[in-house]
Every structure is written in structure tokens, then in C-alpha cells.
Amino acid sequence: MPPAVKVTHGHVQNAMRRAVLGSIVSRPTFETGNIKQMLAIARREWVQCLTDLRAVEWGPVSRGSNFTYAKSCPPFGVSIKQKRRCCNRDRICPFCWARNVTAELFFRLERASKIFKIEKKEMWVTMFVYSRTFSTEKGLDLNKIVKLIKEDRNREIKQFRSHGAFFTHSIEPIPGKKALAFRRRGIILTEDEPVIRKLGHTTMDCCLPENRAALAHITGSVTRYPAHLLRAEASRVKTMLDNTTKCRVRAFSGVLRSILPAKPNRRKNPNHEDTRRSC
């Protein structure tokens, strides 16, 4: 990373670093707090992943210009003078994942928290993680997994009265094993008592906080980047990406969907200038 790059700090930046860098680098490295070093590690793994995908002729990066844009995708959480074009491959790009998944959820939650405060409603946020492993030794129809994702998501929302929900899904080839890891993470907003037993997944319940630091912690935890995509065999990653194009990376419902996208680059508040540049 160029020495002229200036690291920016804020709650949304902390959420993005927790979600992406905390998933890519080792825990001891993450705890050092050396952000430039961690971004350099993420960049190195991302470029190597792109090079391998180009070698197996993955369509989106097979052309020279697309490969260059993806390789040069700007980092997050830093202030850069030179404007760069984002590759918008948020299904696999760690930098676009941070901007389009983590940051967007943070700003939507922040706005929802203000709305509920005005309406004097106490809102519960239930965070859940669901994991399942599929063996690929005898072949596997990835379209069935995509269908399973949609059915499970709709079933969970209908189980209780929710004011809003967010889901993110990832299907990752497990390095060194003939298997795929399917993970679904999400949060559900409800006025009812905690719905831990209804979901049956690994969950955590708490009141929707007004504190932005607590919002950043929740957002970073629920939008963990699928780091196995960077390290698995390129041919397996290519097959997975080509067969899951109908699977959305993220999905919003209820109040989280009706709230207008509060993307950092559209904010006019001068207090968010560094966020706009970093995202």
C-alpha cells in the first residue's frame, strides 16, 4: 500500500474491518491493529485469487480491462487522493463486500434505530448464524442449495412478527476437502421477546442499540466475509460462482428494505467525508 494513503477511523470503518480483515488475517495479526499491514495482506490474497481465476477463464475477469479494474479495486477505511473505479464483484471481492454489504447494513441499522427512537419503540435485534456442509464427492446440484436458501429465508421471516430482517449467504469450497460450506447469517428486528428458540440456530439477542459502536460490532459480526473463496482451488471457485449467480449476496425486508439506501458516497454531511472516500 502506498505510504501516502491515510487510514481513517470511524464506526463504519471498524465494522468493515471486523467483517473483512478479521476474516482474512489471523487473529494475532488482527489484534495488532496494524491496518495498513492487514489491508496489504488482503490485497495480496485478492490479486492471487484473481490471477488464478483468470487462468481458469472465469468470465468476469477474463478480459484484460475487467481484470485490471478488479485488481485495482480501492481499499476501504482509508483516504486516497486518486479516485479509482470499484469492480463491484461483491460476491467475491473483499473490498466491495465491505462497501456494499457491511457498510450498507450499518447505515440502514443506524437509520432504523433513529426511527424507533422517535416512535418510542424498544426493538430487539436477533443475530443468527447457520452453517451446513455439503459433500461434493458424488456431485452436487448448486441450484438446489440456492432454492434451499430462499425457502429457509421466507420460512424464518414468517415464524414471527418482524419489523425488518437482513440476510447474507455464502457458499464456499473448503480448501483440501471435497465439500462446500454453506453459511447464512442475519438479523431480525422484532418487538416480541427474544426468538432464540424459534430459530434454532446459533443466535444472540440484544436491544437495538443507539450507540454507533455497538451497531458497528453487530454489523461486523453478522457480515463476515467468506475468506475461503480466496484460498480454495480456482476451478472449484469458478464452478461455484457460475452456478450461484441467482443467489443474492444480501437481502433486506421490512423497515430495513423500505429505508432508502444510505450509501456513504451519497451522503452530504461533511462529518462523513472520510467515510465517503474510504467506501
N, C-alpha and C positions, 0 to 999 in steps of 0.2 A: 504494500500500500504506500502511495506517495507520502512523504513526510509532511507535505503541505495540508493534507487532509486533517480537519479539525473534528474531534469527537464531540458530539452534542449529547446533552443529558436531559432527561425528562421521563415522565411516567410511561408514555407510549414507547419511547426508546427502550426502557427497561423491560417492557412487555415483549417487544420484538426480540431482544437479546435472550431473554429467558426461553422463548419459544424456539428460536432457531439455533443460536450459538450454544445454548445449554443442551441441545440435542446432538449437535455435531461434534463439539470438542469434549475432551474428557472432563470429569468433574474437578480434578485438581487444577486443570488449566482454566476452567471457568471461574473457579474461586479466586484465582489470582487477580481477576478484574482487568487484565490487560486486553482492552477491547480491540486495539489495532492488531495484536497478535492473533486473536480469535477470528477476526474478520479475514486475516490473511490465510489462516487455515481453511476457513470456509471457501474462500476464493480458489485456493489450490485444489481442493476436492471437487468443486464445481467445474473448473476448467478440465480436470482429468475426466470427469464424468461425461462432459460434452464431447471431448475428444474420442472417447470410447463409443459413444452413441453415434457419432459421425462415421466412425469406422464400420459400424454395422448398418449404416444408411438409414438412420431414423429420420423420417421426412422433415420435421420442423427445423432440423439443424443441418440437413444435407446440403443446402445451398450455402455458398460462401458468406453472403451478407447476413443471413439469419444466424449462422454460427458466430460471426463477429459480434453481432448485437447481443446474443446470449452470453458470450464470453465476457463482454464488457458491461454487463448489466450493473448499474450503480449499486453500491452498498447502502445499507440503512444505518441510521444512527450516527451519521457523520455529515459535516457540512463540506460540500465540494463546490469549487468555483466554476468548473466546466460542466455544462449541462449535458447529460447523457440520456440516451433512449433506453427505457426499460424493455426487457424481452417479453414480459407478460406471459411467461411459462410458469404460472404459479403452481401447477401440478407437480413440478419438479425443481424449479429454481428456488433456492433458499431465500434469495433477496426479494423476489416478487412475492413469495409466500408471506414474508414478514409484512410487506406493504398491503397486500390485497386480502390477506386472511386475518393476521393478528391485529394490525393497526385498525382495520375497518371494524372488527368486533369491539375493540376498545372504545372507539368513538361512539358506536351505537349504544353500548352499555352506559357510557357516560351520559349520553343524552337521555336514555331511558331513566336513569337514576334521578335526573333533574325533574323529569315529568312526574314520576311517582312522588317526589318530594313535594311538588306543588299540589298534587292531588291528595297529599297526606295519607298515602298508602304504604304499608310495610310489605315489602316484596321479598320472597325467598328465592334464592338462586341455588339450583341444584346442579352440581357439576358431576358428570359421569364419564367413565372410560370403559369401553367394552372391547375386548380383544379375542380374536379367534384365529387359529392356524389351520390352513388347508394344505393337505399333501398334494403334490403335483406328479407323483411317481406314475400314476395311472391316467394322467391327463386331467385337466380341469377346465370347465367352461366358465370363463370370467364373466360372461353375460349374466349367469345365474347369481353370481356374487353381487353384481350391480343391482339386479332385481331384488335380492335379499336386503340390500341397503335401503332401498326405497320403501319396501314393505315394513321393515322394522322401524324406520323413522316415523311413518304415518301411524303405526300402531302405538308407539310411545306417546305421541302427542295427544292421541285420543283417550289415553288412560286417565287423564285428569284435566282439570280446567287450567289451562296455561295462558298467560298473557303474552308470552313470546318464547321462542326457542331458537337455538343455534346448533348446527351440527357440522362437523367436519369429518371427512372419511379419508382413509389412506389404505392402499393395498401395496405391500412392499415384498419383493423377493427376499428371502432370508439368505444372506451370503453363506455358501458352503452347505446348504441344505436344499433338498428338493421340496420346498414348501413356500407358501405365501402367508404373510401375516396381514390379517385384516383388522384394522383398528377404527373404532368410531368413538369420537369424543364430542361432548356437547354440554350445553347448559339449558336449563328450563326455568322460566320465571313463573312463579305461582304465588297466590295469596294463601293457599292452604298450608297445612302442616307439612314438614319435610316428607318427600315422596321416595325416600331411600328404599323402602321395602317394595314399593310398586315397580321400580325399575329393575331391581335385582342385579344391578351392575356395581362395580366399584364406584362409590359416589362420595360426595362431600356436600353438606348443606350449610348455608350461612345466609344472613340477611344481605340483600343487595347493598353494598356499601356506598356511601357518598365520597369516601376518601379515595382519591385517584391512585394512590399507591396500592391500596387493596384491590382496586379494579385491575391494575396492571398485573398483580400477582395472579388473579383468577384468569385473566386473558392469556397470559403467557403459559399457564399450566394447561389450559384446555386446547390451545392451538399449537401443540408440539409438532415440529417439523419432522416428517418421515425420513430420517437420515439414511436408512438402508438403501434408499434409491440412489444415493451417491456411490455406494460401495459394492453393490451387487453386480453380477455379470451383465454387461451391456446388452447382450442378446435377450436376456430374461427381462430386463427393464424395458426394452423396446417392445417386446411382446405384451407386457402388462399395460404400457401406456397406449399402445394401438388398440387394445381390446377394452379399454375402460374410458373411452372418450365421452361416453354418455353419463359418466359418473361425475357429478359436480363436486368440486373440492369443498365447497361450503354451501350451506343453505340456511336461510333465515325465515322465521314465521312470526305472526302476531305483531306486537309492537316493535320488535327488532327489525321486522321487514318493512313496516309502514314508515318508520323513521327514514328520512331522506339520507342517502349515503353521505357521511361526514368525512370525506376523504381529505387527508392533510393538505394536498395540493390545491384544494378549492377553498380553504379557509382564508378569510381576510383579516382575522385577528392577528395583529402584529406579534402577540405573545407566542404564536405558533410558527413563526418564521423558520426557526431551525428545524422543526418537525417537517415543514413543507419541503425543505431542501433535502432532508435525510430520507424522505419517503419517495 
